């Protein structure tokens, strides 16, 4: 009976995601009938080349990317919360997001192409985590505390570097591009972007799914060691996977906050703290949430709203609601 409720919730989440995924194709300023969407998706053909281009080249990459980024950020969030036993942990806790922002800003300053910006964001995000790990390992403090402090320091350094780049950037061209990227958006997503991030995301997601039952044991500490689980090694693997997920997501979407903080807490209310059910629930619901928000961002106004603004407007009040509930464990 205990397992029946999480299974039902996962099935409901999956059905909602499938329905929303298909429905998202008919949303847009260029009208495409549902039957034409189904025909293009399943047969790859259309009598109208404009409809085919709108679905295949514009909406499909963006919708898929929204699902991937939402899944990755929420998975990274619940991973960091589980590793550090901190309900306030989020995907940017170790500076990965700040590193990606610096890399993207630097690439824009150097007039790199779209691909170059994505690559720089990804590499500098990984670089920030390497710095955090090296500093944390060299510290004589408790390893977890040292990593957290190193993350705060590295994040601050990269944020300062981003501010300096904004200061020296061309105010007529480069500065607006940097500012818009930092707001977070899936506008202009290409199929090549999906090809770039899909493998890092799989490298991060698959081990987390396979190890999710072991992640439950991180709360036991010494008891887990007696059960044959090397908690230090497990923490390192989870941190690496969550970092790769964050780096991949931020490199193609910019700064999108609150997804990795709010979604895990909401899913805990629905399926409980057991990571066997929590991780799949977070992955699916994260995809639902960001796809829904992206649909609003590109259809609410004639001018697209950066998705990072919307997630903040939605996430912050909702998190306040969770915190002020009497039974809240936050």
C-alpha positions in Angstrom: 0.0 0.0 0.0 2.8 2.4 0.8 4.3 1.9 -2.7 1.0 2.2 -4.5 0.6 6.0 -3.9 4.1 7.0 -5.2 3.6 4.7 -8.3 0.2 6.3 -9.0 1.7 9.8 -8.6 4.5 8.9 -11.0 2.0 7.6 -13.5 -0.1 10.7 -13.2 3.0 12.9 -13.6 4.0 10.9 -16.8 0.5 11.3 -18.3 0.5 15.1 -17.6 4.0 15.5 -19.1 3.0 13.6 -22.2 -0.2 15.6 -22.7 1.5 18.9 -22.0 4.4 18.0 -24.4 1.9 17.5 -27.2 -0.2 20.5 -26.3 2.8 22.8 -26.3 3.2 22.4 -30.0 0.0 24.1 -30.8 0.9 27.1 -28.7 2.5 30.0 -30.5 1.9 33.1 -32.5 1.9 31.0 -35.7 -1.2 28.8 -35.6 -0.6 25.1 -36.3 -3.6 22.7 -35.9 -3.2 19.7 -33.6 -3.7 17.2 -36.4 -0.9 18.8 -38.4 1.4 18.7 -35.3 0.7 15.0 -34.9 1.4 14.4 -38.6 4.7 16.2 -38.6 5.9 14.6 -35.4 5.0 11.0 -36.4 5.6 11.1 -40.1 8.1 13.9 -40.6 6.1 15.3 -43.5 3.7 18.3 -44.1 2.1 19.9 -47.1 2.9 23.3 -45.6 6.7 24.0 -45.4 6.1 26.9 -42.9 4.2 24.7 -40.5 6.9 22.0 -40.8 9.6 24.6 -40.1 7.7 26.0 -37.1 7.3 22.6 -35.6 10.5 20.8 -36.5 13.0 23.6 -36.3 11.6 25.9 -33.7 9.1 24.4 -31.3 10.4 20.8 -31.1 14.0 21.7 -30.0 12.7 24.3 -27.5 10.0 22.0 -26.0 12.5 19.1 -25.7 15.1 21.5 -24.2 12.6 22.8 -21.6 11.9 19.2 -20.5 15.6 18.4 -20.3 16.6 21.6 -18.4 13.7 21.3 -16.0 14.6 17.6 -15.3 18.3 18.4 -14.9 17.9 21.4 -12.6 15.4 19.7 -10.3 17.5 16.5 -10.2 20.6 18.5 -9.3 18.7 20.3 -6.6 17.4 17.2 -4.9 20.9 15.6 -5.2 22.6 18.5 -3.4 19.9 18.6 -0.7 20.4 14.9 -0.1 24.2 15.0 0.0 24.5 18.1 2.2 21.3 17.3 4.3 20.3 20.9 3.7 16.8 21.7 2.5 18.0 25.1 1.2 20.7 23.6 -1.1 20.2 24.4 -4.8 22.0 23.6 -8.1 24.1 26.8 -7.8 25.3 26.0 -4.3 28.9 25.1 -5.5 29.3 27.9 -8.0 28.4 26.0 -11.2 25.9 28.6 -12.3 28.2 31.5 -11.5 31.0 29.8 -13.5 28.6 29.3 -16.5 27.5 32.9 -16.3 31.1 34.1 -16.4 32.0 31.8 -19.3 29.0 32.9 -21.3 29.7 36.6 -20.6 33.3 36.2 -21.6 32.3 34.4 -24.9 29.9 37.2 -25.7 32.6 39.8 -24.9 35.0 38.0 -27.3 32.2 37.9 -30.0 31.9 34.2 -30.1 29.1 32.4 -31.9 26.1 30.8 -30.3 28.0 27.5 -30.1 31.0 29.1 -28.6 28.9 30.8 -25.9 27.3 27.5 -24.9 30.7 25.7 -24.9 32.4 28.4 -22.7 29.5 28.4 -20.3 29.7 24.6 -19.9 33.5 24.5 -19.5 33.7 27.4 -17.0 30.9 25.7 -15.0 32.9 22.6 -14.8 36.0 24.6 -13.9 34.2 26.2 -11.0 33.5 22.8 -9.5 37.1 21.7 -10.1 38.3 24.7 -8.1 35.7 24.0 -5.4 36.9 20.4 -5.1 40.6 21.3 -5.0 40.1 24.0 -2.4 37.8 21.8 -0.3 40.3 18.9 -0.4 43.1 21.2 0.7 41.2 22.5 3.6 41.6 21.0 7.1 37.9 21.6 7.9 35.2 19.0 7.7 35.0 17.9 4.0 31.3 18.8 3.5 31.7 22.2 5.3 34.9 23.0 3.3 33.2 22.2 0.0 30.3 24.5 0.9 32.5 27.4 1.9 34.7 26.9 -1.2 31.5 27.0 -3.3 30.5 30.3 -1.8 34.0 31.7 -2.4 34.3 30.5 -6.0 30.8 31.7 -6.8 31.6 35.1 -5.5 34.8 35.3 -7.6 33.0 34.3 -10.8 30.2 36.7 -10.0 32.7 39.5 -9.6 34.3 38.5 -12.9 30.9 38.6 -14.6 30.3 42.1 -13.2 33.6 43.3 -14.5 32.9 41.9 -18.0 29.5 43.8 -18.0 31.4 46.9 -17.0 33.8 46.8 -20.0 31.3 45.3 -22.5 30.0 47.4 -25.4 26.8 49.0 -24.1 25.2 49.0 -27.5 25.5 45.3 -28.4 27.4 43.1 -25.9 26.0 44.3 -22.7 22.3 43.7 -23.7 23.3 40.2 -24.9 25.0 39.4 -21.6 22.1 40.8 -19.6 19.5 38.8 -21.5 21.5 35.6 -21.2 21.8 36.0 -17.5 18.0 36.3 -17.2 17.6 32.8 -18.5 15.8 31.9 -21.7 15.2 29.0 -24.1 14.6 31.3 -27.1 16.6 30.4 -30.1 17.2 26.8 -29.0 18.6 24.7 -31.8 18.8 20.9 -32.5 22.5 21.2 -32.1 22.1 22.5 -28.6 20.2 19.3 -27.7 22.9 17.2 -29.3 25.5 19.1 -27.2 23.8 18.7 -23.8 22.0 15.3 -24.1 25.1 13.3 -23.3 26.2 15.3 -20.2 22.6 15.2 -19.0 22.5 11.4 -19.4 25.8 11.0 -17.7 24.3 12.9 -14.7 20.8 11.4 -14.7 21.5 7.7 -15.2 23.8 7.2 -12.2 21.5 9.2 -10.0 18.6 6.9 -11.0 20.7 3.8 -10.5 22.0 4.9 -7.1 18.9 6.5 -5.7 18.3 3.8 -3.1 21.8 4.2 -1.8 21.4 7.9 -1.5 18.8 7.2 1.2 21.7 5.8 3.3 23.5 9.1 3.4 21.4 10.1 6.4 22.8 7.2 8.3 26.5 8.2 8.1 28.4 5.6 10.2 25.6 3.1 10.1 25.8 3.1 6.3 29.5 2.2 6.4 28.7 -1.0 8.3 26.2 -1.8 5.5 28.9 -1.7 2.9 28.2 1.7 1.5 31.2 4.1 1.2 29.4 7.3 2.0 32.3 9.6 1.0 32.6 8.0 -2.4 28.9 8.0 -2.9 28.7 11.8 -2.0 31.5 12.5 -4.5 29.6 10.6 -7.3 26.4 12.4 -6.5 28.1 15.8 -6.4 29.8 15.1 -9.8 26.5 14.0 -11.4 24.6 17.0 -10.0 27.3 19.3 -11.1 27.4 18.0 -14.7 23.6 18.3 -14.8 23.8 21.9 -13.6 26.6 22.8 -16.0 24.8 21.3 -19.0 21.4 23.0 -18.2 22.8 26.4 -17.4 25.1 26.4 -20.5 22.0 26.3 -22.8 19.4 28.1 -20.8 21.2 30.8 -18.8 20.3 31.5 -15.1 17.0 29.8 -14.3 16.5 29.9 -10.5 14.1 28.2 -8.1 13.5 25.1 -10.1 16.0 23.0 -8.2 14.9 24.4 -4.9 11.1 24.3 -5.1 10.4 21.2 -7.1 12.1 18.8 -4.7 10.2 20.2 -1.7 6.9 19.9 -3.6 7.6 16.3 -4.6 8.5 15.4 -1.0 5.0 16.5 0.0 3.6 14.1 -2.6 5.8 11.0 -2.6 7.7 11.4 0.7 11.5 11.4 1.4 12.3 8.0 0.0 14.8 8.7 -2.8 13.6 5.6 -4.7 10.4 7.5 -5.6 11.6 11.1 -4.9 14.2 11.1 -7.7 11.9 9.9 -10.5 9.1 12.2 -9.3 11.5 15.2 -9.3 12.8 14.5 -12.7 9.3 14.2 -14.3 7.7 17.1 -12.4 10.7 19.3 -13.0 10.2 18.8 -16.8 6.5 19.6 -16.4 7.1 22.7 -14.5 9.7 24.3 -16.8 7.8 23.3 -19.9 4.7 25.0 -18.5 6.6 28.1 -17.5 8.2 28.2 -20.9 4.8 28.0 -22.6 3.7 31.0 -20.6 6.9 32.9 -21.3 6.6 32.7 -25.1 2.8 33.2 -25.3 1.7 35.5 -22.5 2.9 38.8 -24.2 3.8 39.8 -27.7 7.4 40.1 -26.5 8.9 37.0 -24.9 9.5 37.1 -21.1 12.8 35.6 -20.0 12.0 32.4 -18.3 14.3 33.1 -15.3 12.0 36.0 -14.4 8.9 33.9 -14.4 10.4 31.1 -12.3 11.4 33.7 -9.7 7.9 35.1 -9.7 6.4 31.7 -9.3 9.1 30.0 -7.1 9.6 32.6 -4.4 6.0 33.0 -3.3 5.4 29.3 -3.5 8.5 28.6 -1.4 7.3 31.2 1.2 4.0 29.2 1.3 5.9 26.0 1.9 7.9 27.6 4.7 5.0 29.1 6.5 2.9 25.9 6.6 2.8 24.5 10.1 3.8 21.0 9.1 6.6 22.3 6.9 9.9 20.5 7.4 11.9 23.3 5.7 
